[in-house]
Amino acid sequence: MPDRSFAPSRILIYLAVALIAAAWLAPLVVVVLNSLRTNEEIAQGSMIGWPQHLAWSNYAAAWSGFCVAETCAGIRPYMLNSALVTIPATIISTLLGAIAGYAVSLWRFRGDNWIYGIVTLGLFLPQQMRLLPWTIVLRDIGLINTLTGLVLIHTIQGLSFTTLFCRNYYVAIPHELIRAARIDGAGFFRIFWRIILPLSGPILIVTVIWQFTHIWNEFLYGVTFTTGQQQPVTAALIALSAAVADIPQHGVQSAAVIIAALPTLLIYLLGGKYFVRGLTAGAVK
């Protein structure tokens, strides 16, 4: 058989993939390099260049020394804010989405398709449409400018995704298994905790990675509903940019961006393969 390793079509595919990867990675490379360059070096040269000396002090300043929103504690407190919002919102929305997906896929009842359609309708509504309703809700319950308010927003907003993912995964579970459990006297939650949840590992990994990444990187709600010390790290980065507008500190800014992106990068590097496996686990019934 002829060797197709160097076929023109395959070379074109490799070239296209390499160009796309380079286009996606170029901004990250520039930010990483600038995070290791001094401000003088960047000012004398350009935003693109190799560091002459590794300025690790940029990371120390970005983490705990630079002034953000009139507080000179770096982005450390804002990283904690993002963690306090992201972790509970991810856990709660994943658990509720798993229960909802189980209910509309394996515990059929009248109107279940309508409820499923209404829940997943949230996937198609732009975030800007939700700002005014959320403003009214948070104002009425007294959660404006609080981390608890952001947890509530991201938990409710994430239900559309988690319900969709879990429902599509659960439809591949044999209905005979549920019928047998119901004949044995098991109820809704007993079946969920004893049968469904132990089988949900792959899809739960998908929803956790999805929710964690989305909530951590979310900017609109954080900058709209919180101010000052209550802001997540994505909103604090904008405050950092405004604070250094008169005297640009590109090295510190770049270091802050890298630090803020580390949690989601680690989640992707450690769980990326499980994410793909989880998405395809329920693809074939």
N, C-alpha and C positions, 0 to 999 in steps of 0.2 A: 504494500500500500504506500502511496506517496506521502512524504512527510509534510503535514499541513501546519507545522509549528510556525513557519514563516510565510504563511499564505498572506497575500495582500489584504484580504478582508480582516484577518486576525490582527495584522499590524495596525490597520486603521482603527480597530476597536481599542487596542492597547494605547494608541496615541490619543484617541478621544478621551479615554478614561484618565490618562495621565494629565492631560490639559485641564480637565474638570477638577481633578484633585489639586492641581497646582493653583487654580483660581480660588478654590475654597481655602487652601492652606496659606496663601500669600498674606492675607491680613493678620492671621495668627502669628506667622513668622515675624512680620514687622513689629507687632506688639511685643513679642518675646524679646526681640533684639533691642528695642527701645527701652524695655524695662531694665536692661543691664547697661545702659549708657547714661552718662551724666548729662545734665541740662546744658552745660557749656559745650559738650561735644556735639549734641544735637543742634544747638544754635549755630555753631560754627560750620556745621556740615548740612545735613538734610535729615528728613524723617526716616530715610531708608539708608542703612549702613551698618557695618559690623562694629561692635563695641571695641574700643581700643583698650579699655580696662573694665573689668566686670564690676559694675556698681551695685553690689548687693545691698548697699544701704538704702536703695530705693524701696526695696521690699520691707525693710524695717520701718521706714518712714510711712509707707502706705498702710502698714498693718496697725501701728500703734502711736505714730507720732504726728501725722499730718492733720491739719484742721479741716473738718467737715462740718458745715452748718454751725460754725462758731464753737465747736467742741474739738479740741486737739487731742483726739484719741484714735485717730486713724479710722479704718473701716472695720476694726474688730467688733465694736458693739453692733454694727449694722449686719455683720455676718451672723452674729447671734440672733438678731431679730429675724433674719431670713430663715434660720434653722428653726426658731420657735414657731414660725408660720408654716414652713414647708413640711416638717415631720408630722405634726398632728393632722394637718389637712390631707396629706398623702395617705396616712393610715386610715382615717375616718372615711374619706371618699372611696378608698379601695374596698373597705369592708362593706359599706352601704351599697356600692356598685355590685359587689359579688352577690349580696342578698337580693337586690333588685333583678339582676340578670338571672339568678336562679328562679325567682318567682315567675318571670315572664317567659321562661323557656321550658321549665320542667314542672312547674306547679300551675298548670293552666287554669284560668278562671275567665268568666265573662268580662270582656272589655280589656283583656291583657294586651292585645295588639295596639289598642288605642292608647293605653298608658305608656307602652313602650315607645310609640311614635311621638307622644308629647315629650317624654323624657329626652329622647334623642334629638328633638327639634332644637334643643339648645346648641347643638353642634353647628347649626347654620346661622345663628344670630351673631352679628358682629359685636365685639366687646363694647363699642361706643354706644350701642343701643341700650346697654345694661347699666350705664353709669347713673342715669337719673333714677331708675327704680332702686338701685342699691343705695343711692344717696338718701332716699326717703326711708328705706328700711333701717339703715344704720343710724340715721338721725332719731328715728322713733324708738329704737331700742337702746340708744345711748352708746353705740360702739364705734362712732366716727373717731378717727385718729387713735385707734387701738389695734394691737396685734390680734386680739380676739376677733375683731371685725374682719380682718384679712383672712383669718382661718375660716370663718363662716363663708366668706365669698368663695374662696378656692374650693372648699368642700362641696358647696352647692354647684358651682360651675363645673367641677370635675365629675359629677355624677353622670352626665351625658356620656362622657368617654368611658368611664369604668363600667357603666351598665352595658354599653354597646360591646365592649371587648368581652366581658364575662358572658353575656347572653350568647354571642356567637361561638364561644368556647363550649358552653354548657349544652347547646343543642346536639353536640356529638356524643353526649353521655346517653347510654341506652335507657329508654323510658321504663323498660322492664325492671331495672334496678330500683327505680323510685316506686313502682307499683308493689314490688316485693316488700320494700321497707314499710309502705303504708299498710299492707296486709298484716305485717307483724306488729302494727300499732304505733309506728313512729310518726311523729307529727312534723310540722313544717320546719321548725328550728332544729329538731333532733336529726332529721335527715340532712339538713345543711351542715351542722357541725360534725356529724359522724361519717357522712358519705361524701357530700359535695366538696366541702372545704379541703379534705385530704387529697382530693383529685385536682385541686385548683392551683397547684404549685406553679406550673408554667405561665398561666394567664395572670396570676397575681404578681409574678415578677415583671411581666409586661406593664401592668397597670402601675406598679410602684415606680418603675423607671420612667414611664411616661409622665405620671403626675409629679414626681420629684423634679424632673427636668423642667417641665412647663411652669410649675409654681415658683421654683427658684429663679428662673429667668424672666418671670413676669414683671412688667414695669408699669403698665397703665394704672392698675388699681393701687399699687403701692404709692405712686406719686400723686394720685388723686385723693385718696382717703387718709393718708398719713402725712405728718410733717415732723420736722425736727428729729428727736431721738427715737421716734416710733417707726421710722422709715426702714424698709428692707434695703439690702445692699445695692440693688439695681438703681433705686431712687437716690441713694447716697452717692453713687458714682457721678450722677448729674450734678449734685451739689458740690462734689469735689471739683468737677470741671468748671463750675461757675466761680468757685473760690480762688482758682488759680488763673482766672481769665486775664488779669492784668500782667502777671508774671508767669508765663506758661511753665509748668513743671511736667513735661511730657514723660520723663523717666518715672516719676512717682505715679502719674496717672496710668501708665502702661502696667506698672507693677500692681496697682490696685485692681485693674481689669483682670490680670492673670490670677490674682488671689481669689477674686470673686467668682471666676470661672472654674476654679479647681474642683469644687464638689461635683458639678455636673460632668466635668471631664473624667473624673475618677469613676463616677457611676457608669458612664459610657464604656470606659476601658475595662472595668471589672465585670459589667453585666451585659455588654453589647451582644455577645453570642447567645446568652439566655433570652434576650429580647427577641431575637430573630426566631429562636426555637419556640418561644411561647406564642408568637404570632402565627406560626405555621402548624402548631400542635392541634388546633381545632379546625384546620382547613379541610380535612377529609373526614367524612363521617363514616 
